[in-house]
Amino acid sequence: MKAILTAATLAATTLPALAFDPANMSDAEKQAFGEAVREYLMANPDVLVESINVLEERRMADEAKNDKLLVENNRKAIFDDGHSWVGGNPQGDITLVEFIDYRCGVCKRVNPEVEKLISADGNIRFILKEFPILTQESDMAARFAVAVHQQAGDDAYKRAHDALMSSRGPVNLETLGKLAGELGVDAKAVLNHMNTEEVSAVLRKNHQLAEQMRIMGTPTFIIEGEMLRGVPPDGLEGVIARVRAERQG
């Protein structure tokens, strides 16, 4: 409603100039002006649509600007926190960061596209940040992934990540213990490590970063200085190409 009222005000400025000072309008003049605006918009509905579109474009531009500032103010925690898994090409010219929830349907759906992009490009540094927000299973899966990373290293973590992303079944100690065995890691050690302060600290830092970045959903992507709250309609590849092009001037 606020956007519509604002749009109506914008549209009103396209009316033929009227000799009045809004600050000094009488009640009768205000009523007449309101009726004139209504009549104009009824006769020219495209103006209202155009005004709403302009407002939306401005809102999106403001959000993008604010998001760039958030990224700039949190670069260390985003790109070099010392605890997040780093894959792809560690020396890549572009860094792609993804905040994930292992029970997020959209995360699971886009994961093959993300993996394909990173593999085909060959020059993307890829960082994963566990951000469990949906269910208790989200937290359990994230703890398992972090525990595998801390107990068994980068390669085992990536295998655990892939398995959790492709899984459609329940997440519990039994299924995670079985998965640990399939991954070739010490199931007992990993399960015992899941609820340690070392694992909790990673998730706590990720949540604190997300709060500072005003991230409230998954997947959220950060590509260099840009934050994408969800999956862009044209995919990540186009954004990466644009970022590279802008670097080249």
C-alpha positions as CSV (number, residue, x, y, z in Angstrom):
1,M,0.0,0.0,0.0
2,K,2.8,2.4,0.9
3,A,4.5,1.8,-2.5
4,I,1.2,2.4,-4.3
5,L,0.6,5.7,-2.4
6,T,4.1,6.8,-3.1
7,A,3.7,5.8,-6.8
8,A,0.6,7.9,-6.9
9,T,2.4,10.9,-5.7
10,L,5.1,10.3,-8.3
11,A,2.5,10.0,-11.0
12,A,0.9,13.2,-9.8
13,T,4.0,15.1,-10.8
14,T,3.3,14.2,-14.4
15,L,0.0,16.1,-14.4
16,P,-0.1,19.5,-16.1
17,A,1.4,22.1,-13.9
18,L,-1.2,23.5,-11.5
19,A,-0.8,26.9,-9.8
20,F,-0.7,25.8,-6.2
21,D,1.7,25.6,-3.3
22,P,1.1,22.2,-1.6
23,A,2.2,23.6,1.8
24,N,-0.5,26.3,1.6
25,M,-3.4,24.3,0.1
26,S,-6.8,24.7,1.6
27,D,-8.9,21.6,2.5
28,A,-11.0,22.2,-0.7
29,E,-7.9,22.5,-2.8
30,K,-6.4,19.3,-1.3
31,Q,-9.7,17.5,-2.1
32,A,-9.7,18.8,-5.6
33,F,-6.1,17.8,-6.1
34,G,-6.8,14.3,-4.8
35,E,-9.7,13.9,-7.1
36,A,-7.6,15.2,-10.1
37,V,-4.9,12.6,-9.2
38,R,-7.4,9.8,-9.0
39,E,-9.0,10.8,-12.3
40,Y,-5.6,11.0,-14.0
41,L,-4.5,7.6,-12.8
42,M,-7.8,6.0,-13.7
43,A,-7.4,7.4,-17.2
44,N,-3.7,6.6,-17.4
45,P,-3.1,3.4,-15.4
46,D,0.2,2.7,-17.2
47,V,1.7,5.7,-15.3
48,L,1.0,4.0,-12.0
49,V,2.6,0.8,-13.2
50,E,5.6,2.7,-14.5
51,S,6.0,4.6,-11.2
52,I,5.8,1.3,-9.2
53,N,8.5,-0.2,-11.4
54,V,10.7,2.9,-10.9
55,L,10.3,2.6,-7.1
56,E,11.2,-1.1,-7.2
57,E,14.3,-0.4,-9.3
58,R,15.4,2.2,-6.8
59,R,14.8,-0.1,-3.9
60,M,16.8,-2.9,-5.5
61,A,19.6,-0.5,-6.3
62,D,19.7,0.8,-2.7
63,E,19.7,-2.8,-1.4
64,A,22.6,-3.8,-3.7
65,K,24.5,-0.7,-2.6
66,N,24.0,-1.6,1.1
67,D,24.9,-5.2,0.4
68,K,28.2,-4.2,-1.2
69,L,29.0,-2.1,1.9
70,L,28.2,-5.1,4.2
71,V,30.6,-7.3,2.2
72,E,33.3,-4.7,2.3
73,N,33.0,-4.3,6.1
74,N,33.2,-8.1,6.6
75,R,35.7,-9.2,4.1
76,K,38.0,-11.0,6.5
77,A,35.2,-13.1,8.0
78,I,33.7,-13.9,4.6
79,F,36.8,-14.7,2.5
80,D,39.5,-15.8,5.0
81,D,37.9,-16.9,8.3
82,G,40.4,-19.7,8.9
83,H,37.7,-22.4,9.5
84,S,35.6,-22.6,6.4
85,W,36.2,-25.2,3.7
86,V,37.9,-23.8,0.6
87,G,37.7,-25.7,-2.7
88,G,37.6,-25.2,-6.4
89,N,40.7,-23.4,-7.4
90,P,42.3,-21.9,-4.3
91,Q,44.2,-19.4,-6.4
92,G,41.2,-18.6,-8.6
93,D,40.6,-15.0,-9.8
94,I,37.0,-15.1,-8.5
95,T,35.8,-16.1,-5.0
96,L,32.3,-17.6,-4.6
97,V,31.0,-18.0,-1.1
98,E,27.8,-20.0,-0.4
99,F,25.8,-20.0,2.9
100,I,24.1,-23.4,3.0
101,D,21.6,-25.4,5.0
102,Y,21.7,-29.1,4.3
103,R,18.0,-29.4,4.7
104,C,17.3,-26.6,2.3
105,G,15.5,-27.8,-0.9
106,V,16.7,-24.9,-3.0
107,C,20.3,-25.5,-1.9
108,K,20.0,-29.2,-2.9
109,R,18.4,-28.3,-6.3
110,V,21.1,-25.7,-7.3
111,N,24.0,-27.7,-6.0
112,P,24.6,-29.6,-9.2
113,E,24.6,-26.3,-11.2
114,V,27.1,-24.8,-8.7
115,E,29.4,-27.8,-9.0
116,K,29.2,-27.8,-12.7
117,L,30.0,-24.1,-12.9
118,I,33.1,-24.5,-10.7
119,S,34.3,-27.5,-12.6
120,A,33.8,-26.0,-16.0
121,D,35.2,-22.6,-15.1
122,G,38.3,-23.8,-13.4
123,N,39.3,-20.5,-12.0
124,I,36.8,-20.0,-9.1
125,R,37.8,-20.2,-5.4
126,F,34.8,-21.8,-3.7
127,I,34.0,-21.3,0.0
128,L,31.2,-23.1,1.9
129,K,29.7,-21.8,5.2
130,E,27.3,-24.0,7.1
131,F,24.3,-21.9,8.2
132,P,21.7,-24.3,9.7
133,I,18.4,-22.4,10.2
134,L,15.5,-24.6,9.2
135,T,15.3,-27.6,11.5
136,Q,17.1,-29.6,14.1
137,E,18.2,-31.9,11.3
138,S,19.8,-28.9,9.7
139,D,21.9,-28.3,12.8
140,M,22.8,-32.0,13.1
141,A,23.9,-32.2,9.5
142,A,26.0,-29.0,9.7
143,R,27.7,-30.3,12.9
144,F,28.5,-33.6,11.1
145,A,30.0,-31.8,8.1
146,V,32.1,-29.5,10.4
147,A,33.2,-32.4,12.5
148,V,34.3,-34.4,9.4
149,H,36.3,-31.4,8.3
150,Q,38.0,-31.0,11.6
151,Q,38.6,-34.7,12.1
152,A,39.4,-35.9,8.6
153,G,40.3,-32.9,6.5
154,D,39.3,-31.1,3.3
155,D,38.7,-34.1,1.0
156,A,36.6,-36.0,3.5
157,Y,34.6,-32.8,4.1
158,K,33.8,-32.4,0.4
159,R,32.6,-36.0,0.2
160,A,30.4,-35.4,3.2
161,H,29.1,-32.2,1.7
162,D,28.2,-33.9,-1.5
163,A,26.5,-36.8,0.3
164,L,24.5,-34.5,2.5
165,M,23.4,-32.4,-0.5
166,S,22.3,-35.4,-2.5
167,S,20.5,-37.1,0.5
168,R,16.8,-37.0,0.7
169,G,16.5,-39.2,3.8
170,P,16.3,-38.4,7.5
171,V,19.3,-37.0,9.4
172,N,20.0,-38.7,12.7
173,L,22.9,-40.3,14.5
174,E,22.2,-43.7,12.9
175,T,22.2,-42.3,9.3
176,L,25.2,-40.1,10.0
177,G,27.1,-42.9,11.5
178,K,26.4,-45.0,8.4
179,L,27.5,-42.1,6.2
180,A,30.7,-41.7,8.1
181,G,31.5,-45.4,7.4
182,E,30.8,-44.9,3.7
183,L,33.1,-41.9,3.7
184,G,35.9,-43.9,5.2
185,V,36.2,-41.8,8.3
186,D,36.1,-42.8,12.0
187,A,32.4,-42.7,12.7
188,K,32.8,-42.8,16.5
189,A,35.3,-40.0,16.5
190,V,33.2,-37.8,14.2
191,L,29.9,-38.4,16.1
192,N,31.6,-37.7,19.4
193,H,33.1,-34.5,18.0
194,M,29.9,-33.1,16.7
195,N,28.8,-31.4,19.9
196,T,32.2,-30.1,21.0
197,E,32.9,-26.4,21.5
198,E,35.2,-26.6,18.5
199,V,32.3,-27.4,16.2
200,S,29.9,-25.1,18.0
201,A,32.3,-22.2,17.6
202,V,32.3,-22.5,13.8
203,L,28.6,-22.5,13.6
204,R,28.3,-19.7,16.1
205,K,30.8,-17.6,14.0
206,N,28.8,-18.4,10.8
207,H,25.6,-17.3,12.4
208,Q,27.2,-14.1,13.8
209,L,28.5,-13.3,10.3
210,A,25.1,-14.0,8.7
211,E,23.5,-11.7,11.3
212,Q,26.0,-8.9,10.5
213,M,25.3,-9.4,6.8
214,R,21.5,-9.5,7.3
215,I,21.4,-12.9,5.8
216,M,18.1,-14.7,6.7
217,G,17.9,-17.5,4.1
218,T,19.7,-20.1,2.1
219,P,21.2,-20.3,-0.3
220,T,22.9,-16.9,-0.1
221,F,25.9,-16.3,-2.4
222,I,28.7,-13.8,-2.3
223,I,30.7,-13.2,-5.4
224,E,33.6,-10.9,-4.6
225,G,31.8,-7.6,-3.6
226,E,28.3,-8.7,-4.5
227,M,25.7,-10.6,-2.4
228,L,23.0,-12.6,-4.0
229,R,20.1,-13.4,-1.7
230,G,18.9,-16.6,-3.4
231,V,19.6,-17.8,-6.9
232,P,19.7,-15.1,-9.6
233,P,17.2,-15.8,-12.5
234,D,20.0,-16.0,-15.1
235,G,22.2,-18.1,-12.9
236,L,25.6,-17.5,-11.2
237,E,27.6,-17.8,-14.4
238,G,26.3,-14.4,-15.8
239,V,27.1,-12.6,-12.5
240,I,30.7,-14.0,-12.5
241,A,31.2,-13.0,-16.1
242,R,30.0,-9.5,-15.4
243,V,32.2,-9.2,-12.3
244,R,35.2,-10.2,-14.4
245,A,34.3,-7.8,-17.2
246,E,34.0,-4.9,-14.7
247,R,37.4,-5.7,-13.4
248,Q,38.9,-5.4,-16.8
249,G,37.3,-1.9,-17.1
